[in-house]
């Protein structure tokens, strides 16, 4: 059923790659997943997006910021004090970096031992979180489907334009049980194959069937009409 819903999601929107399933693993490890060594979390997500079924143990997460928010390691002092972000050229003042890290959502230390990442349209395993990386227009329809679930309530997303994959797209949707959209960040754009024109969102895995249901409604009229651009073409003909 999960694979079926993920395939519908991909087909309706014309996603270029697989939606990603994220599952926090405490004890029983998945048998078919490739164990990654010295990878950033966003790189593991990239591999799942491209069709691989992978397992990222906590002690193999090479990004210290991601390892911290996922509950595996303490944040290095240089990052905690903001000096690391100044060194990367991300912020111009250490106190800005300090505040960014202080406001990050985190999993409790020891919450899990590994993260299971997999292509959701190929592995029939219910995820804790679904991540989609693609063009903003395609993500917009997911957001509109979610807004229909909310009964019209406005969607308020959160980002520090830092840790876009681990915090914005994974931890916030998981801890706050809501969809969250993000622009990406220095880290994922430098370390993965995400395209310049792509963005990211995440939502709780339990919402997948209901989001797909709303997307099936939107595909009947709203999606094809918007993509046909009849109003724009009419303007051009004037």
Secondary structure, DSSP 4 states (H G I P E B T S, - for coil): -HHHHHHHHHHHHT-SS--EEEEEESSPPPSSPEEPSSB-HHHHHHHHHTT--EEEEGGGB--HHHHHHTTSSPPPHHHHTTHHHHHHTS-SSHHHHHHHHHT---PPTTS-SEEEEEETTT-----SEEEEEEEHHHHHHHHHHHHHHTTSPPP-----SSSIIIIIIIIHHHHHTS-EEE---HHHHHHS---TTEEEEEEEGGGHHHHHHHHHHHTTTHHHHHHHTHHHHHHHH-
